[in-house]
Amino acid sequence: MAYQAGGQRSVPRPVPESCEAQAYLRDYGTLLEAVPFPSVILDHRWDVVLANAAFASLFRAVGPHASAMPDDNFLRFVLFHPDASTVLGEHESSWCLPMLAHFAAAVERNGHDHGLQAIRREIAQDPIMEAAYRQGLPHWIRAVGERAVVQDGAVRPLLHPDPRWGATECRVVDETPRTLQEMGYTRLTLVLREVRRDRPRGRGVRRTASHLRVVPTTED
C-alpha cells in the first residue's frame, strides 16, 4: 500500500474513523502510487497519512531519527532531522523558513492543538531554532511578502539520491480534492523539473538545526 512505502513508523498513522473515509483513502492510495513524482498526504499537524514509493525513494538515504522521519511527520523532518539538508537544497531559505511560516499560521489558527503545541515546545527547546522562529521568521516574511505562506506553485531545490535527477528542482503542487480537504488533509506533489546543467548546484552540507544562518545577528 502507498502509506506503507516509507517502512516502519515510530507512531501510528492518523486515519479517519468512518469506514467510508478509510475506503476512500485505500483507493486514493492506489491512485497516489501511480504518480511518478513524490506525492504525500498530510494532516493539519504535517503527520503523513499516505505517501507513495517515489516519496520514499526521495528520502531513502536519510538516517534514522526518533521523531523526525520524513514518512512520519514532514514538518519535524524539515526542522529537526540532521540529514534534511542533504535532500532539501537551500534548506534554510527554501524549506525551513517556509515551513516555519506555515507552522506559525497553523498555531495562530489552532493554538490549542496538542500536536502543534508539542512541536512548538520542541522549537523552544533549541535556542537557535527559537531565535529563527521569533526573529528570523518575521524578518524573512517582511522581505518576501505574502508568498511566504503560499506553498502551491513554489519552486524549490532538491538533491535527489537517484543520479538520474541529482541536483534538481521541484515545483510544489497542491492537489487536494474536496473530499481530502473535508477530512482535514492536504495532498502535495513534488513535480521534479529538469535543470540546466550550466547552473550546477552544490551538494548540501549536513547540518543540524543549531546551524541556521537566517537569524539576524542584531535586533531590528
C-alpha positions in Angstrom: 0.0 0.0 0.0 1.1 3.6 -0.6 1.0 4.5 3.0 3.5 1.7 3.9 6.1 2.8 1.3 8.2 4.6 3.9 8.7 1.5 6.1 8.3 1.0 9.8 6.8 4.0 11.6 7.6 5.1 15.1 3.9 6.2 15.7 0.6 5.1 14.2 -0.5 6.9 11.1 -3.5 9.2 11.5 -6.6 7.6 9.9 -10.3 8.7 9.8 -12.8 6.8 11.9 -15.5 6.1 9.3 -15.3 3.1 7.1 -16.3 5.1 4.1 -13.4 7.5 4.6 -10.9 4.7 5.2 -12.1 3.0 1.9 -11.7 6.3 0.1 -8.1 6.6 1.4 -7.3 3.0 0.4 -8.5 3.8 -3.2 -6.7 7.1 -3.1 -3.5 5.3 -2.1 -3.7 3.2 -5.3 -4.0 6.5 -7.3 -1.1 8.0 -5.3 1.1 5.0 -6.1 0.6 5.6 -9.9 2.1 9.0 -9.7 5.8 9.0 -10.8 6.7 12.1 -8.7 7.0 12.2 -4.8 3.5 12.7 -3.5 2.2 12.8 0.1 -1.0 13.4 2.1 -0.5 15.3 5.3 -2.9 16.2 8.2 -3.0 19.6 9.9 0.0 18.6 12.0 2.0 17.5 9.0 1.7 13.9 10.1 2.0 11.7 7.0 -1.3 9.9 6.1 -0.3 8.5 2.7 3.0 8.6 0.8 3.9 6.9 -2.5 7.0 5.0 -3.4 8.5 8.0 -5.2 8.3 9.9 -1.9 10.0 7.1 -0.1 12.7 6.9 -2.7 13.5 10.6 -2.4 14.3 10.2 1.2 15.8 6.7 1.1 19.3 7.8 2.2 18.4 9.7 5.3 19.4 8.1 8.6 17.1 7.1 11.4 15.6 9.6 13.8 13.3 9.1 16.8 10.7 11.7 15.9 11.6 13.4 12.6 11.5 10.8 9.8 10.0 12.2 6.6 7.3 9.5 6.4 6.2 10.2 10.0 5.9 14.0 10.2 7.2 16.1 7.3 7.5 19.3 9.3 9.6 17.7 12.0 11.8 16.2 9.3 12.4 19.7 7.7 13.1 21.3 11.1 14.8 18.7 13.1 16.4 15.9 11.1 20.2 16.4 10.7 20.0 14.9 7.2 17.3 17.2 5.9 19.8 19.5 4.1 21.2 16.5 2.2 17.9 16.2 0.3 16.3 19.6 0.6 18.5 22.0 -1.3 19.0 25.5 0.1 17.4 24.0 3.2 17.1 27.1 5.4 15.7 29.6 2.9 13.7 27.3 0.6 12.4 24.8 3.1 12.9 25.6 6.7 11.6 29.2 6.8 8.6 28.5 4.5 7.6 25.5 6.8 8.1 27.7 9.9 5.8 30.3 8.3 3.1 27.6 7.6 3.5 26.3 11.2 3.2 29.8 12.7 -0.1 30.3 10.7 -1.3 26.9 11.9 -0.6 27.8 15.5 -2.4 31.0 15.1 -5.5 29.1 13.8 -5.3 26.1 16.1 -3.2 27.1 19.0 -5.0 24.6 21.3 -4.0 21.6 19.2 -1.8 19.3 21.4 0.3 18.1 18.4 1.1 21.6 17.3 1.9 22.6 20.9 4.4 19.7 21.1 6.2 20.9 18.0 6.2 24.5 19.4 7.8 23.3 22.6 10.4 21.4 20.7 11.3 24.6 18.7 11.5 26.5 22.0 14.0 23.9 23.4 16.5 24.8 20.7 17.8 28.3 21.2 18.8 28.8 17.6 15.6 27.4 16.2 13.6 29.5 18.7 15.6 32.6 17.6 14.8 31.7 13.9 11.1 31.4 14.8 10.8 34.6 16.8 13.3 36.9 15.0 14.4 35.4 11.7 10.9 34.3 10.6 9.3 37.8 10.9 12.3 39.4 9.2 12.1 36.9 6.3 8.3 37.3 5.9 8.7 41.0 5.6 11.4 40.5 3.0 9.5 38.0 0.8 5.9 39.1 1.3 2.7 37.1 1.1 4.2 34.3 -1.0 6.0 33.2 2.2 2.9 31.3 3.3 1.8 30.1 -0.2 3.3 26.6 -1.0 1.3 25.8 -4.1 3.5 26.6 -7.1 6.7 27.2 -5.1 9.8 26.0 -6.9 12.4 24.6 -4.5 15.7 22.9 -5.0 16.2 19.2 -4.3 19.2 16.9 -4.0 17.8 13.6 -5.3 19.7 10.4 -4.4 18.9 9.0 -7.8 21.7 10.2 -10.1 19.3 10.5 -13.0 18.0 13.6 -11.2 20.8 14.6 -8.8 20.7 18.3 -8.0 17.4 19.4 -9.4 14.3 21.4 -8.6 10.7 20.6 -7.8 7.5 22.5 -8.1 5.3 22.0 -5.1 1.7 21.4 -6.4 -1.2 21.3 -4.0 -3.6 18.6 -5.4 -6.1 18.5 -2.6 -9.5 17.4 -3.7 -12.6 18.4 -1.8 -13.0 15.0 0.0 -9.5 15.1 1.4 -10.0 18.8 2.3 -13.1 17.9 4.3 -11.0 15.2 6.2 -8.6 17.9 7.1 -5.9 16.6 4.8 -3.6 18.2 2.2 -2.0 16.5 -0.8 1.3 17.8 -2.0 3.2 16.6 -5.1 6.8 17.5 -5.8 7.0 17.7 -9.5 10.6 17.1 -10.4 12.0 19.5 -13.0 14.8 19.2 -15.5 17.5 21.7 -14.5 20.0 23.2 -17.0 23.4 21.7 -16.1 25.2 25.0 -16.8 23.8 26.1 -13.5 25.1 23.4 -11.2 24.1 23.3 -7.5 26.5 22.2 -4.9 25.6 19.3 -2.7 24.1 20.3 0.6 26.2 20.2 3.7 24.7 18.1 6.6 23.6 20.5 9.4 21.6 20.4 12.5 19.0 23.0 13.4 21.6 24.7 15.5 23.4 25.8 12.3 20.6 28.0 11.0 22.2 31.1 9.4 19.0 33.1 8.7 18.7 34.6 12.2 19.7 38.3 12.1 22.8 38.9 14.1 21.3 42.1 15.6 17.8 43.1 16.6 15.8 45.2 14.1 
